[in-house]
Amino acid sequence: QVQLVESGGGLVQPGGSLRLSCAASGSIFSIYAMGWYRQAPGKQRELVTAITSGGSTNYADSVKGRFTISRDNAKNTVYLQMSSLKPEDTAVYYCNAEIQRTILSRAAVYWGQGTQVTVSS
């Protein structure tokens, strides 16, 4: 099976920083795009940022300039560096990845279990 596991969430003060990581494991032939979503209570899940296998990135307007996505292909890991955090960044953050498991299979999207980020004094 393929598993994505997020880590690094927690409680931080407004203006603080936090670094999330998401490691993919299991049967993996290739990983294409990877990304981060978040969902606050009572709100829809939204795309925060994504990165392609070639390193191209995109960001939601609400986080652009504050968040940075990166990946380590050798470790099958994607990171989210969050700076200048605001209370409205509070949410469960989910990692996802487009993964081809074998040379004969088609790619599918996998999700992590989520990690809580709380920005509060």
C-alpha positions in Angstrom: 0.0 0.0 0.0 0.9 3.7 -0.3 0.8 5.8 2.8 1.3 9.5 3.4 2.1 10.7 6.9 2.2 14.3 7.9 4.1 15.7 10.9 5.1 19.0 12.4 1.8 20.5 13.3 1.1 22.2 16.6 0.3 25.4 18.4 2.2 28.6 17.4 1.8 32.3 18.2 0.7 34.8 15.5 3.7 35.8 13.5 5.5 32.6 14.2 6.8 29.8 11.9 6.1 26.2 11.5 7.5 23.5 9.2 5.3 20.6 8.1 6.5 17.5 6.4 4.8 14.6 4.6 6.6 11.4 3.8 5.2 8.9 1.2 6.0 5.2 1.7 5.0 1.8 0.2 5.0 0.7 -3.3 5.9 3.7 -5.4 7.1 3.8 -9.0 6.9 7.6 -9.4 5.5 10.6 -7.7 4.2 13.5 -9.8 2.5 16.5 -8.2 2.4 16.9 -4.4 0.5 19.4 -2.5 -0.9 20.7 0.7 -4.6 21.4 1.5 -6.2 22.7 4.6 -9.6 22.6 6.2 -10.9 24.9 9.0 -14.0 24.0 11.0 -17.1 24.8 9.1 -15.2 25.5 5.9 -14.4 23.6 2.7 -11.1 22.0 2.1 -8.9 24.4 0.1 -5.7 24.0 -1.9 -2.8 25.8 -0.1 0.1 25.0 -2.5 1.3 22.4 -4.9 4.6 21.4 -6.5 5.2 19.4 -9.7 7.9 16.7 -10.1 9.8 19.4 -12.0 9.7 21.9 -9.2 7.0 24.2 -10.5 4.9 25.7 -7.7 1.6 27.5 -7.1 0.1 29.1 -4.0 -3.2 30.3 -2.8 -3.3 34.1 -2.7 -3.9 34.0 1.0 -0.5 32.3 1.7 1.7 33.6 -1.1 4.8 35.3 0.2 4.4 33.5 3.6 4.4 29.8 2.8 7.0 27.8 0.8 6.5 24.3 -0.6 9.5 22.1 -1.4 10.2 18.5 -1.9 13.0 16.0 -1.6 12.5 13.4 -4.3 15.1 11.0 -2.8 13.1 10.9 0.4 9.6 11.0 -1.2 8.9 13.9 1.1 7.2 17.2 0.6 7.6 20.1 3.0 5.6 23.2 3.9 7.5 26.1 5.5 5.0 28.5 7.1 6.0 31.9 8.2 4.2 35.0 9.5 1.4 32.8 10.6 -2.0 34.3 11.2 -5.0 33.0 13.3 -6.9 32.4 10.0 -4.2 29.9 9.1 -5.6 27.6 11.8 -6.8 24.4 10.2 -6.1 20.7 9.7 -3.4 20.5 7.0 -3.5 17.6 4.6 -0.8 16.3 2.3 -1.6 14.8 -1.0 0.3 13.3 -3.9 -0.2 11.9 -7.3 1.5 8.5 -7.3 2.1 5.8 -9.9 2.6 2.6 -8.0 4.0 0.4 -10.7 5.2 0.8 -14.3 2.0 -0.7 -15.6 -0.4 1.3 -13.4 -2.0 4.7 -13.8 -1.4 7.4 -11.3 -3.8 8.0 -8.5 -4.2 10.6 -5.8 -3.4 9.7 -2.2 -4.1 11.7 1.0 -2.5 11.9 4.4 -4.4 11.8 7.7 -3.9 15.5 8.4 -2.0 17.4 11.0 -3.5 20.2 13.2 -2.0 23.7 13.0 -3.3 26.2 15.5 -2.2 29.8 15.5 -3.2 31.6 18.7 -1.8 33.6 21.6 
